[in-house]
Amino acid sequence: LVLARSLRLQGLYVELDPGGAAFSKQFKRADRSGAPWAAVLGEEEQAAGVVQLKPLRGQPSPEASLPLADLPALLQLLQG
């Protein structure tokens, strides 16, 4: 929630899916929303201080793992 709030304060649109649905359902929902990327921040990612970015909507980019602190700047760049 802290990360989502921080990203929103930077003017980014953020949706959370804390419902506990299977990842495949969460990704389908994110894809249907029109989002170009999904950020995965589970327990393992939090412990490692990273976030997984998964492309949606046919994005040609591969999945990426990056330091959590770099996420806001990267999302601003991707948003254009």
Secondary structure, 3 states (H helix, E strand, C coil): CHHHHHHHHCCCCCCCCCCCCCHHHHHHHHHHCCCCEEEECCHHHHHHCEEEEEECCCCCCCCEEEEHHHHHHHHHHHHC
